[in-house]
Amino acid sequence: MPLSAPRGARRRKLRRRADMPLLGGARPPIAALLALLLLVAGATALVLGDHDRTAVDKAVLSSQQRVAEDGALALRASLDESVTDLQRAAALFAGPEAVPADTVLDKLGKVYNKWRGLAVIDPAGGSLLAARGETIPLADALTGKKTDADKDGAPAPRLVKLSSGDTRMLVTAALRGGDKPRLLVASGTLNVPGISTGENRSLLVVDSAGTVLAKDGPSIARTAWAKRAAKTAAAAFAKIPEPGGHPGASGNLMGGTDKHRTAVGYAAAGRAPGETSPAGGLGLSVVTSVKVTEDAKAVRTQAFGLVAAAVLLLLAVLVTWVLIRTVQRPLIGLYLESRRLGRGELDRPVRAFRGREPARTGAALESLRGQLLGGRPTRAGRARGGIGTRTTVIVCGVVLLAWAAPLLLLLNRAGSGVTVPKQLVEDQRRRTDTAADRVRKALNEGWADVASVAQIVGAGSEKGDKEDADAGSATKAVLQTTLREHPRYRSVYVLDADGKVLTRAGASPRHPADRKPYADSVAQLNTSGKEPAVAAYAAVPGGKGRTVVGEYDPQFLISMVTRPGLGQVWLVDDKHRIIAADRQHGFRAFSKLPGSHLGDLVTKARKDTNGTALLHRSGGGSSLAAAASFTGGGAVRDLNWQVVSEQPASWLELPEYTAQRHTMLAGLLGVTAAVACLGWLHIIVVRPLRTLADQAEALAGGDRKTVLFPQHHDEAGAVVRNLELIRQQLRTAERPPAGRN
């Protein structure tokens, strides 16, 4: 054989492959399938690592962060309410004539008892016009940053430290009326949020410098980790909060030693960008800590992950080899054979192919070769070359799903026997108790607002009886202002002694028509219907039985019980009927709680002032449930309402559930890779190959009229183009010579 023969053979081989497509056809989906399966195998080996004690610590740490966020939110809401209450109360005394300073303080003292001291100051000379309660530092009251929200330039709320060492928040509002400007100043105690503490839990309120301003629980403020937590919380205050999360920076850390661990959560009582919150600019943060007394159970999944990854690697290689042998190589062979026939190289027969569609196409090409040599079209039976290409792809998919489906549906299931730390159950109780305290305070604050309106209505009525014939118009204006400035109400109105509506602002009143006004309190107006009706009643002083009523908007109650990371939350009345629920899950008014265990829990919680909680186990899994009653009295003392919460244990960051989620993730990735790539292969190759076999057999059977058009620029499309060339050659050969009749 000449020395140049190998080089010539290579040239001929390159010429034969010159127009073969490189990017289309079977190559991309098969290569993508192999690459994705290798990635899934690597991810399976990585994510299914052993989950040791640190995973449980993470669940407890996340819980402490949520507790701190609840505390920060409650602290900010309480301080904001104090600021807005004073500003709104001052606005109610506005008028053409100045209300005497002593009268202002007397009326405020009858309604609000939250402030330690009240004073009216002349800002021009700094003189004290009237005072009630503890002494207010006048120098601090007249200095400080001015707030843009106050047209009269009253100083913004700020923190001051008294000589006794106690910290006070000073709130200032302008008293508009008369010729001389005056300032109404109130001092309030900076208390820790309403979170129940115990022998293991501590609570701190720190400022932007990390100084402890208030504390509750065991004294830990001087420990090294407590100082570190305070500094971390102070530094985090300046961070921009994440959208949709807690309105302020928050986080967690682990303090203490390995034997005496302490889980710490911190959260800034800040405000989100664009949010209005007077207390959000004070630089306060809440730090909570609890001793971790349990040693977590380690979950071993590393060996399982390695075995699963190794099995997937073997299956990936096997499936890729099968697809290359049964799909890719036959397609390339058909292309080369059809191209040879299209060029007129008819000296050797078309080789036989394995697989049903390639065998059918190859048999048709052999028949066409015979016809090009002068033979006649034949309609021989279809060649049956074994298993079809579609069946091969389906079998490969079933093999891969046999690996992925157990991971997605069966293996590493946590079940109902998961070990849940007692601390998480306790945190569920504390957070539920905090939510109940938050709702109680919000309803009491609403009643205080209504009571302050009643004071103004009473003063206007006395004045109207003597001087002003338009007292009704003035009352309506006060009600409209109250409704506009208090989004918690759906309507505000005045009732006479018989319960008849005299003046109203907002939606239609839902006070029972045949009932006299309730005594000063917050009352539940209905026990059935589509929407709960709750209202605050405050008698008008000297109003001959008249009462101001503020009906709460149901959305306000929903917002009060909506807290992330607490699960499903319900507000129930004394008959265990649902009054409100969190936004995420919704509710049907006055329906019963879902589950008898929740009803039993509510009954038990009535005897415990700090609420109660349990770990409920059922066949479907475990859940943390808690209930807490309203405590502390106030206008809601007769409601006997409770807040109930339930959170599936699977939502917690426990190692068993983490392993389950990672296993399901690996299975889901395997299913996605198999379905996507094999589906791609079926659409791009299998269906066109079946169509190609039909077209080749039709052409071999004598169909010379059907023009063959390729659908894609790939191997199957190249075979179709070659068949079209063969069709044209056969049609030319069969055409009779010109001039023959």
LUMMI-381156 format. One line per 3 residues: number of its first residue (from 0); for each residue z, y, x of C-alpha. Coordinates in nm, 2 decimals, padded with zeros to 4 digits, always signed. Example, Ala and Ser with C-alpha at 12.3 -4.5 7.8 and 13.67 -1.06 7.14 Angstrom:
! LUMMI-381156
0	+00.78:-00.45:+01.23  +00.71:-00.11:+01.37
This chain:
! LUMMI-381156
0	+00.00:+00.00:+00.00  -00.09:+00.34:+00.14  +00.18:+00.56:+00.27
3	+00.09:+00.83:+00.03  +00.13:+00.60:-00.27  +00.50:+00.68:-00.33
6	+00.43:+01.05:-00.31  +00.14:+01.02:-00.56  +00.35:+00.81:-00.79
9	+00.61:+01.09:-00.79  +00.34:+01.35:-00.86  +00.21:+01.15:-01.16
12	+00.57:+01.10:-01.29  +00.63:+01.47:-01.26  +00.31:+01.55:-01.44
15	+00.40:+01.31:-01.72  +00.74:+01.49:-01.76  +00.60:+01.84:-01.71
18	+00.61:+01.95:-02.08  +00.92:+01.74:-02.18  +01.18:+01.97:-02.34
21	+01.50:+02.01:-02.14  +01.74:+02.18:-02.39  +01.66:+02.03:-02.73
24	+01.69:+01.68:-02.87  +01.96:+01.42:-02.79  +02.08:+01.55:-02.46
27	+02.30:+01.85:-02.57  +02.50:+01.67:-02.85  +02.56:+01.36:-02.63
30	+02.67:+01.57:-02.33  +02.88:+01.80:-02.55  +03.05:+01.50:-02.71
33	+03.14:+01.36:-02.37  +03.27:+01.69:-02.24  +03.48:+01.76:-02.55
36	+03.63:+01.41:-02.55  +03.73:+01.45:-02.19  +03.89:+01.78:-02.28
39	+04.07:+01.62:-02.57  +04.20:+01.34:-02.35  +04.33:+01.59:-02.10
42	+04.49:+01.80:-02.37  +04.65:+01.49:-02.52  +04.81:+01.40:-02.18
45	+04.94:+01.75:-02.14  +05.07:+01.84:-02.48  +05.24:+01.51:-02.54
48	+05.49:+01.56:-02.26  +05.86:+01.47:-02.28  +06.06:+01.72:-02.50
51	+06.40:+01.75:-02.36  +06.71:+01.96:-02.44  +06.53:+02.29:-02.38
54	+06.32:+02.24:-02.69  +06.64:+02.22:-02.91  +06.77:+02.52:-02.73
57	+06.45:+02.70:-02.82  +06.51:+02.62:-03.19  +06.86:+02.75:-03.17
60	+06.75:+03.06:-02.97  +06.48:+03.14:-03.23  +06.74:+03.11:-03.50
63	+06.97:+03.36:-03.32  +06.67:+03.60:-03.29  +06.62:+03.58:-03.66
66	+06.99:+03.64:-03.72  +06.97:+03.95:-03.50  +06.66:+04.07:-03.68
69	+06.84:+04.04:-04.01  +07.13:+04.23:-03.87  +06.91:+04.51:-03.73
72	+06.73:+04.54:-04.05  +07.05:+04.56:-04.25  +07.19:+04.81:-04.01
75	+06.88:+05.03:-04.02  +06.86:+05.01:-04.40  +07.23:+05.11:-04.44
78	+07.20:+05.41:-04.21  +06.87:+05.51:-04.37  +07.03:+05.49:-04.71
81	+07.31:+05.72:-04.59  +07.06:+05.97:-04.47  +06.84:+05.97:-04.77
84	+07.14:+05.97:-05.01  +07.28:+06.29:-04.85  +06.94:+06.46:-04.85
87	+06.86:+06.37:-05.21  +07.21:+06.47:-05.32  +07.17:+06.80:-05.15
90	+06.83:+06.85:-05.32  +06.99:+06.79:-05.66  +07.21:+07.10:-05.61
93	+06.91:+07.32:-05.54  +06.86:+07.61:-05.78  +06.83:+07.99:-05.81
96	+07.21:+08.03:-05.76  +07.42:+07.87:-05.50  +07.66:+07.60:-05.62
99	+08.01:+07.65:-05.48  +08.08:+07.45:-05.16  +08.39:+07.29:-05.31
102	+08.21:+07.19:-05.62  +07.94:+07.02:-05.42  +08.19:+06.81:-05.22
105	+08.40:+06.72:-05.53  +08.09:+06.59:-05.71  +07.97:+06.39:-05.41
108	+08.32:+06.25:-05.35  +08.32:+06.11:-05.71  +08.00:+05.92:-05.65
111	+07.98:+05.82:-05.29  +08.26:+05.67:-05.08  +08.06:+05.57:-04.78
114	+08.12:+05.89:-04.57  +08.44:+05.94:-04.37  +08.40:+06.32:-04.38
117	+08.20:+06.58:-04.57  +08.16:+06.95:-04.49  +07.95:+07.25:-04.59
120	+07.87:+07.48:-04.30  +07.72:+07.83:-04.26  +07.46:+07.77:-03.99
123	+07.43:+08.14:-03.90  +07.79:+08.19:-03.80  +07.90:+07.83:-03.76
126	+08.19:+07.88:-04.00  +08.33:+07.60:-04.22  +08.29:+07.67:-04.59
129	+08.45:+07.35:-04.73  +08.55:+07.01:-04.60  +08.67:+06.67:-04.72
132	+08.80:+06.37:-04.53  +08.82:+06.35:-04.15  +08.74:+06.64:-03.93
135	+08.37:+06.68:-03.84  +08.29:+06.82:-03.49  +08.11:+07.14:-03.59
138	+07.95:+07.20:-03.25  +07.78:+06.86:-03.28  +07.68:+06.93:-03.64
141	+07.49:+07.25:-03.55  +07.32:+07.12:-03.24  +07.07:+06.84:-03.18
144	+06.70:+06.78:-03.23  +06.55:+06.93:-03.54  +06.37:+06.70:-03.78
147	+06.02:+06.79:-03.89  +06.09:+06.63:-04.23  +06.34:+06.91:-04.32
150	+06.18:+07.24:-04.40  +06.49:+07.43:-04.32  +06.51:+07.27:-03.98
153	+06.84:+07.08:-04.02  +06.93:+06.87:-03.72  +06.81:+06.51:-03.73
156	+07.07:+06.22:-03.77  +07.25:+06.15:-03.44  +07.54:+05.96:-03.30
159	+07.85:+06.14:-03.17  +08.16:+06.00:-03.00  +08.50:+06.13:-03.11
162	+08.79:+06.19:-02.89  +08.95:+05.87:-03.02  +08.65:+05.67:-02.88
165	+08.50:+05.59:-03.22  +08.13:+05.65:-03.28  +08.01:+05.84:-03.58
168	+07.67:+05.91:-03.72  +07.63:+06.27:-03.83  +07.38:+06.34:-04.11
171	+07.28:+06.69:-04.20  +07.09:+06.82:-04.51  +07.01:+07.17:-04.62
174	+07.17:+07.31:-04.94  +06.90:+07.52:-05.10  +07.03:+07.78:-05.34
177	+07.12:+08.14:-05.33  +07.04:+08.39:-05.05  +07.23:+08.24:-04.76
180	+07.13:+07.90:-04.61  +07.40:+07.63:-04.59  +07.42:+07.29:-04.44
183	+07.58:+06.98:-04.59  +07.71:+06.75:-04.32  +07.85:+06.40:-04.35
186	+08.00:+06.16:-04.09  +07.98:+05.79:-04.13  +08.12:+05.50:-03.95
189	+07.89:+05.29:-03.74  +07.98:+04.94:-03.86  +07.83:+04.60:-03.75
192	+07.59:+04.45:-04.00  +07.72:+04.23:-04.28  +07.69:+03.90:-04.09
195	+07.98:+03.67:-04.12  +08.13:+03.59:-03.78  +08.37:+03.32:-03.67
198	+08.54:+03.18:-03.36  +08.20:+03.09:-03.20  +07.99:+03.39:-03.30
201	+08.00:+03.75:-03.17  +07.81:+04.05:-03.29  +07.74:+04.37:-03.10
204	+07.58:+04.70:-03.18  +07.45:+04.88:-02.87  +07.27:+05.21:-02.80
207	+06.97:+05.28:-02.59  +07.18:+05.28:-02.27  +07.33:+04.94:-02.35
210	+07.68:+05.08:-02.44  +07.86:+04.88:-02.70  +07.92:+05.10:-03.01
213	+08.06:+04.84:-03.25  +08.15:+04.47:-03.23  +08.28:+04.19:-03.43
216	+08.39:+03.83:-03.35  +08.53:+03.71:-03.02  +08.55:+03.97:-02.75
219	+08.26:+03.90:-02.52  +08.14:+04.25:-02.44  +08.26:+04.24:-02.08
222	+08.11:+03.90:-01.98  +07.81:+03.90:-01.74  +07.56:+03.76:-01.99
225	+07.68:+04.00:-02.26  +07.60:+04.30:-02.03  +07.27:+04.15:-01.95
228	+07.19:+04.10:-02.32  +07.29:+04.46:-02.40  +07.06:+04.59:-02.12
231	+06.78:+04.36:-02.23  +06.82:+04.48:-02.59  +06.83:+04.85:-02.48
234	+06.51:+04.80:-02.27  +06.33:+04.62:-02.55  +06.39:+04.90:-02.79
237	+06.12:+05.10:-02.63  +05.86:+04.82:-02.68  +05.60:+04.86:-02.95
240	+05.67:+04.60:-03.22  +05.40:+04.34:-03.30  +05.20:+04.40:-03.62
243	+05.34:+04.22:-03.92  +05.66:+04.12:-03.75  +06.00:+04.27:-03.72
246	+05.99:+04.65:-03.72  +06.12:+04.67:-03.37  +06.13:+04.47:-03.05
249	+06.33:+04.14:-03.06  +06.39:+03.84:-02.85  +06.64:+03.58:-02.72
252	+06.79:+03.45:-02.41  +07.03:+03.18:-02.29  +07.36:+03.28:-02.14
255	+07.65:+03.10:-01.98  +07.63:+02.78:-01.77  +07.49:+02.44:-01.83
258	+07.83:+02.32:-01.96  +07.91:+02.63:-02.16  +07.58:+02.76:-02.30
261	+07.55:+03.06:-02.52  +07.25:+03.13:-02.74  +07.18:+03.51:-02.76
264	+06.95:+03.69:-03.00  +06.88:+04.06:-03.00  +06.67:+04.30:-03.22
267	+06.61:+04.67:-03.22  +06.69:+04.86:-03.53  +06.36:+05.05:-03.47
270	+06.06:+05.14:-03.68  +05.70:+05.02:-03.68  +05.43:+05.27:-03.59
273	+05.37:+05.51:-03.88  +05.69:+05.40:-04.06  +05.95:+05.66:-04.17
276	+06.30:+05.57:-04.08  +06.56:+05.83:-03.98  +06.79:+05.56:-03.83
279	+06.49:+05.40:-03.65  +06.51:+05.68:-03.38  +06.87:+05.64:-03.29
282	+06.80:+05.37:-03.03  +07.04:+05.11:-03.18  +07.01:+04.74:-03.13
285	+07.20:+04.44:-03.26  +07.30:+04.15:-03.03  +07.43:+03.83:-03.17
288	+07.56:+03.53:-02.97  +07.69:+03.18:-03.05  +07.82:+02.90:-02.84
291	+07.60:+02.59:-02.82  +07.83:+02.30:-02.85  +07.58:+02.02:-02.91
294	+07.37:+01.83:-02.65  +07.02:+01.77:-02.78  +06.85:+01.44:-02.80
297	+06.55:+01.41:-02.57  +06.22:+01.29:-02.71  +06.00:+01.08:-02.48
300	+05.63:+01.10:-02.54  +05.48:+01.13:-02.19  +05.39:+00.76:-02.17
303	+05.25:+00.76:-02.52  +05.03:+01.06:-02.43  +04.90:+00.90:-02.11
306	+04.81:+00.58:-02.29  +04.64:+00.77:-02.57  +04.44:+00.98:-02.32
309	+04.34:+00.67:-02.12  +04.21:+00.49:-02.44  +04.01:+00.80:-02.54
312	+03.86:+00.82:-02.19  +03.74:+00.46:-02.22  +03.60:+00.52:-02.57
315	+03.43:+00.84:-02.46  +03.25:+00.65:-02.18  +03.16:+00.36:-02.41
318	+03.03:+00.58:-02.69  +02.83:+00.80:-02.45  +02.67:+00.49:-02.29
321	+02.58:+00.34:-02.63  +02.42:+00.67:-02.74  +02.22:+00.71:-02.42
324	+02.09:+00.35:-02.44  +02.01:+00.35:-02.81  +01.91:+00.71:-02.89
327	+01.83:+00.91:-02.58  +01.63:+00.66:-02.37  +01.42:+00.53:-02.66
330	+01.33:+00.89:-02.75  +01.21:+00.96:-02.40  +01.02:+00.63:-02.39
333	+00.84:+00.71:-02.72  +00.75:+01.05:-02.58  +00.60:+00.91:-02.27
336	+00.41:+00.63:-02.45  +00.27:+00.87:-02.72  +00.17:+01.12:-02.45
339	-00.02:+00.85:-02.26  -00.21:+00.75:-02.57  -00.29:+01.11:-02.65
342	-00.44:+01.15:-02.30  -00.66:+00.85:-02.35  -00.47:+00.61:-02.12
345	-00.52:+00.29:-02.32  -00.53:+00.03:-02.05  -00.18:-00.12:-02.11
348	+00.00:-00.20:-02.44  +00.29:+00.01:-02.57  +00.61:-00.14:-02.46
351	+00.86:-00.28:-02.72  +01.16:-00.07:-02.81  +01.51:-00.16:-02.93
354	+01.65:+00.00:-03.24  +01.49:+00.01:-03.58  +01.33:+00.35:-03.58
357	+01.21:+00.34:-03.22  +01.07:-00.02:-03.28  +00.88:+00.10:-03.59
360	+00.74:+00.40:-03.40  +00.65:+00.18:-03.10  +00.47:-00.07:-03.32
363	+00.28:+00.21:-03.49  +00.18:+00.34:-03.15  +00.05:+00.00:-03.04
366	-00.16:-00.02:-03.36  -00.30:+00.33:-03.29  -00.39:+00.22:-02.94
369	-00.59:-00.06:-03.08  -00.76:+00.17:-03.32  -00.85:+00.41:-03.04
372	-01.01:+00.11:-02.87  -01.23:+00.05:-03.17  -01.01:-00.15:-03.40
375	-00.95:-00.09:-03.77  -00.64:+00.05:-03.94  -00.40:-00.21:-04.05
378	-00.10:-00.19:-04.28  +00.11:-00.45:-04.12  +00.47:-00.49:-04.22
381	+00.74:-00.26:-04.07  +00.88:-00.37:-03.74  +01.25:-00.45:-03.76
384	+01.40:-00.38:-03.42  +01.76:-00.44:-03.50  +02.03:-00.18:-03.59
387	+01.91:+00.16:-03.71  +01.99:+00.47:-03.52  +02.19:+00.61:-03.81
390	+02.41:+00.30:-03.82  +02.47:+00.33:-03.44  +02.58:+00.69:-03.48
393	+02.81:+00.59:-03.77  +02.96:+00.31:-03.58  +03.03:+00.55:-03.28
396	+03.20:+00.79:-03.52  +03.41:+00.52:-03.67  +03.52:+00.41:-03.32
399	+03.63:+00.76:-03.23  +03.80:+00.82:-03.57  +03.99:+00.49:-03.52
402	+04.15:+00.67:-03.22  +04.21:+01.01:-03.39  +04.31:+00.91:-03.74
405	+04.64:+00.73:-03.64  +04.74:+01.03:-03.43  +04.66:+01.27:-03.72
408	+04.82:+01.06:-04.00  +05.06:+00.79:-03.87  +05.19:+00.81:-03.52
411	+05.50:+01.01:-03.40  +05.61:+01.09:-03.75  +05.95:+01.27:-03.75
414	+06.06:+01.14:-04.09  +06.39:+01.23:-04.26  +06.61:+01.10:-03.98
417	+06.56:+01.39:-03.74  +06.87:+01.52:-03.56  +06.92:+01.88:-03.68
420	+07.18:+02.08:-03.48  +07.48:+02.19:-03.70  +07.42:+02.54:-03.56
423	+07.09:+02.57:-03.74  +07.26:+02.48:-04.07  +07.53:+02.73:-04.00
426	+07.27:+03.00:-03.92  +07.09:+02.93:-04.25  +07.42:+03.00:-04.43
429	+07.49:+03.32:-04.23  +07.14:+03.45:-04.29  +07.16:+03.37:-04.66
432	+07.50:+03.54:-04.68  +07.35:+03.85:-04.50  +07.06:+03.85:-04.76
435	+07.31:+03.84:-05.05  +07.51:+04.12:-04.89  +07.19:+04.32:-04.85
438	+07.09:+04.28:-05.21  +07.44:+04.37:-05.33  +07.45:+04.68:-05.12
441	+07.10:+04.79:-05.24  +07.20:+04.75:-05.60  +07.52:+04.94:-05.55
444	+07.34:+05.22:-05.36  +07.10:+05.23:-05.66  +07.39:+05.27:-05.89
447	+07.54:+05.55:-05.67  +07.20:+05.73:-05.69  +07.21:+05.71:-06.07
450	+07.57:+05.83:-06.08  +07.48:+06.13:-05.87  +07.20:+06.21:-06.12
453	+07.46:+06.17:-06.40  +07.67:+06.43:-06.22  +07.38:+06.68:-06.21
456	+07.28:+06.61:-06.57  +07.64:+06.67:-06.68  +07.65:+07.00:-06.49
459	+07.32:+07.11:-06.64  +07.43:+07.01:-06.99  +07.74:+07.22:-06.97
462	+07.54:+07.51:-06.84  +07.28:+07.45:-07.11  +07.53:+07.46:-07.39
465	+07.64:+07.80:-07.28  +07.34:+07.97:-07.13  +07.02:+07.77:-07.11
468	+06.83:+07.65:-07.42  +06.60:+07.44:-07.19  +06.86:+07.20:-07.07
471	+06.64:+06.91:-07.19  +06.35:+07.02:-06.97  +06.58:+07.06:-06.67
474	+06.72:+06.70:-06.73  +06.36:+06.56:-06.75  +06.27:+06.74:-06.43
477	+06.57:+06.58:-06.25  +06.47:+06.24:-06.38  +06.11:+06.28:-06.26
480	+06.23:+06.39:-05.92  +06.47:+06.09:-05.90  +06.19:+05.85:-06.00
483	+05.95:+06.00:-05.74  +06.20:+05.99:-05.46  +06.35:+05.64:-05.54
486	+06.08:+05.37:-05.53  +06.34:+05.11:-05.63  +06.32:+05.22:-06.00
489	+06.05:+05.16:-06.26  +06.20:+05.41:-06.50  +06.49:+05.65:-06.53
492	+06.62:+05.77:-06.87  +06.92:+05.91:-07.06  +07.08:+05.73:-07.36
495	+07.30:+05.88:-07.62  +07.63:+05.71:-07.73  +07.44:+05.48:-07.97
498	+07.18:+05.37:-07.71  +06.89:+05.59:-07.83  +06.66:+05.72:-07.55
501	+06.69:+06.10:-07.53  +06.48:+06.17:-07.22  +06.29:+05.94:-06.99
504	+06.06:+05.93:-06.68  +05.85:+05.64:-06.58  +05.78:+05.32:-06.77
507	+05.90:+05.23:-07.12  +06.28:+05.17:-07.13  +06.39:+04.81:-07.18
510	+06.75:+04.88:-07.29  +06.82:+04.68:-07.61  +06.76:+04.91:-07.91
513	+07.06:+04.79:-08.11  +07.31:+04.81:-07.82  +07.53:+05.09:-07.69
516	+07.51:+05.18:-07.32  +07.68:+04.95:-07.08  +07.98:+05.08:-06.89
519	+07.93:+05.21:-06.53  +07.78:+04.91:-06.37  +07.46:+04.72:-06.29
522	+07.37:+04.51:-06.58  +07.12:+04.23:-06.66  +06.92:+04.33:-06.97
525	+06.74:+04.00:-07.05  +06.77:+03.63:-07.00  +06.41:+03.53:-07.10
528	+06.06:+03.67:-07.09  +05.80:+03.72:-06.82  +05.99:+03.98:-06.62
531	+06.36:+04.02:-06.54  +06.51:+04.36:-06.65  +06.80:+04.49:-06.44
534	+06.94:+04.84:-06.47  +07.21:+05.07:-06.33  +07.43:+05.26:-06.59
537	+07.63:+05.57:-06.51  +07.81:+05.78:-06.77  +07.74:+06.15:-06.78
540	+08.07:+06.34:-06.71  +08.16:+06.53:-07.03  +07.84:+06.41:-07.19
543	+07.99:+06.28:-07.51  +07.88:+05.92:-07.45  +07.55:+05.99:-07.28
546	+07.45:+05.76:-07.00  +07.19:+05.78:-06.72  +07.00:+05.45:-06.67
549	+06.79:+05.35:-06.38  +06.59:+05.03:-06.43  +06.51:+04.85:-06.10
552	+06.15:+04.76:-06.03  +06.12:+04.38:-06.00  +05.92:+04.43:-05.68
555	+06.22:+04.60:-05.53  +06.43:+04.29:-05.59  +06.15:+04.07:-05.44
558	+06.14:+04.29:-05.13  +06.52:+04.25:-05.09  +06.51:+03.87:-05.06
561	+06.19:+03.84:-04.85  +06.29:+03.75:-04.49  +06.07:+03.57:-04.24
564	+06.20:+03.24:-04.10  +06.44:+03.18:-04.39  +06.21:+02.96:-04.60
567	+06.21:+02.99:-04.98  +06.46:+03.24:-05.10  +06.57:+03.29:-05.46
570	+06.80:+03.54:-05.64  +06.97:+03.37:-05.93  +07.20:+03.49:-06.21
573	+07.52:+03.33:-06.33  +07.34:+03.06:-06.52  +07.13:+02.96:-06.21
576	+06.81:+03.12:-06.35  +06.57:+03.28:-06.11  +06.56:+03.66:-06.11
579	+06.35:+03.71:-05.80  +06.20:+03.52:-05.51  +06.03:+03.59:-05.18
582	+05.68:+03.72:-05.18  +05.53:+03.42:-05.00  +05.62:+03.16:-05.26
585	+05.65:+03.35:-05.59  +05.85:+03.25:-05.89  +05.86:+03.22:-06.27
588	+06.12:+03.44:-06.42  +06.43:+03.26:-06.55  +06.32:+02.92:-06.44
591	+06.56:+02.67:-06.29  +06.60:+02.61:-05.92  +06.37:+02.33:-05.79
594	+06.61:+02.04:-05.71  +06.95:+01.93:-05.84  +07.09:+01.96:-05.49
597	+07.03:+02.34:-05.50  +07.22:+02.36:-05.84  +07.51:+02.17:-05.69
600	+07.51:+02.40:-05.39  +07.52:+02.71:-05.61  +07.81:+02.58:-05.80
603	+08.00:+02.51:-05.47  +07.91:+02.85:-05.33  +08.10:+03.03:-05.61
606	+08.43:+02.91:-05.45  +08.34:+03.02:-05.10  +08.32:+03.39:-05.02
609	+08.11:+03.33:-04.71  +07.86:+03.10:-04.88  +07.79:+02.73:-04.81
612	+07.51:+02.53:-04.66  +07.40:+02.17:-04.63  +07.13:+01.95:-04.46
615	+06.95:+01.78:-04.75  +06.77:+01.46:-04.66  +06.52:+01.30:-04.89
618	+06.24:+01.04:-04.86  +05.99:+01.32:-04.77  +06.19:+01.48:-04.49
621	+06.49:+01.71:-04.44  +06.56:+02.07:-04.54  +06.83:+02.33:-04.47
624	+06.97:+02.48:-04.79  +07.23:+02.75:-04.84  +07.37:+02.97:-05.11
627	+07.59:+03.28:-05.10  +07.75:+03.49:-05.38  +07.78:+03.86:-05.41
630	+08.12:+03.96:-05.26  +08.28:+04.30:-05.21  +08.28:+04.43:-05.56
633	+08.11:+04.76:-05.66  +07.89:+04.82:-05.95  +07.76:+04.46:-05.94
636	+08.10:+04.30:-05.96  +08.03:+04.15:-06.31  +07.68:+04.00:-06.23
639	+07.80:+03.69:-06.05  +07.46:+03.66:-05.88  +07.37:+03.45:-05.58
642	+07.11:+03.42:-05.32  +06.98:+03.07:-05.25  +06.75:+02.96:-04.96
645	+06.59:+02.64:-04.85  +06.39:+02.58:-04.54  +06.21:+02.26:-04.45
648	+06.34:+02.12:-04.12  +05.98:+02.06:-04.02  +05.94:+02.44:-03.98
651	+06.20:+02.45:-03.71  +06.12:+02.42:-03.34  +06.29:+02.08:-03.29
654	+06.15:+01.83:-03.04  +06.07:+01.56:-03.29  +05.87:+01.80:-03.50
657	+05.71:+01.95:-03.19  +05.60:+01.61:-03.08  +05.47:+01.54:-03.43
660	+05.27:+01.86:-03.44  +05.13:+01.80:-03.09  +05.02:+01.45:-03.19
663	+04.86:+01.57:-03.50  +04.68:+01.84:-03.30  +04.54:+01.58:-03.06
666	+04.42:+01.38:-03.35  +04.27:+01.68:-03.52  +04.09:+01.78:-03.20
669	+03.95:+01.43:-03.17  +03.82:+01.43:-03.53  +03.67:+01.77:-03.48
672	+03.49:+01.67:-03.16  +03.35:+01.35:-03.31  +03.24:+01.50:-03.64
675	+03.09:+01.81:-03.49  +02.89:+01.64:-03.21  +02.78:+01.33:-03.40
678	+02.69:+01.54:-03.70  +02.48:+01.76:-03.47  +02.32:+01.45:-03.33
681	+02.24:+01.32:-03.68  +02.08:+01.64:-03.79  +01.88:+01.71:-03.47
684	+01.78:+01.35:-03.38  +01.85:+01.08:-03.63  +01.69:+01.23:-03.94
687	+01.38:+01.36:-03.75  +01.35:+01.01:-03.58  +01.34:+00.84:-03.92
690	+01.08:+01.09:-04.04  +00.88:+01.03:-03.72  +00.88:+00.65:-03.78
693	+00.74:+00.71:-04.13  +00.47:+00.95:-04.01  +00.36:+00.71:-03.73
696	+00.33:+00.42:-03.97  +00.13:+00.63:-04.21  -00.11:+00.73:-03.94
699	-00.15:+00.37:-03.82  -00.21:+00.27:-04.18  -00.52:+00.50:-04.20
702	-00.38:+00.83:-04.32  -00.61:+01.08:-04.14  -00.57:+01.38:-04.37
705	-00.20:+01.46:-04.32  -00.16:+01.72:-04.05  +00.15:+01.65:-03.84
708	+00.37:+01.95:-03.75  +00.67:+01.93:-03.52  +00.99:+02.07:-03.66
711	+01.18:+02.13:-03.33  +01.08:+02.16:-02.97  +01.25:+01.84:-02.85
714	+01.17:+01.48:-02.79  +01.09:+01.40:-03.15  +00.88:+01.71:-03.18
717	+00.69:+01.62:-02.87  +00.61:+01.28:-03.01  +00.49:+01.44:-03.33
720	+00.26:+01.67:-03.13  +00.11:+01.37:-02.95  +00.06:+01.19:-03.28
723	-00.13:+01.49:-03.41  -00.36:+01.47:-03.10  -00.42:+01.10:-03.17
726	-00.49:+01.17:-03.54  -00.76:+01.43:-03.43  -00.91:+01.18:-03.19
729	-00.93:+00.90:-03.46  -01.07:+01.14:-03.72  -01.34:+01.25:-03.47
732	-01.43:+00.89:-03.38  -01.45:+00.79:-03.75  -01.67:+01.09:-03.85
735	-02.03:+00.98:-03.92  -02.30:+01.12:-03.69  -02.47:+01.45:-03.80
738	-02.78:+01.40:-04.02  -02.69:+01.04:-04.14  -02.70:+01.00:-04.51
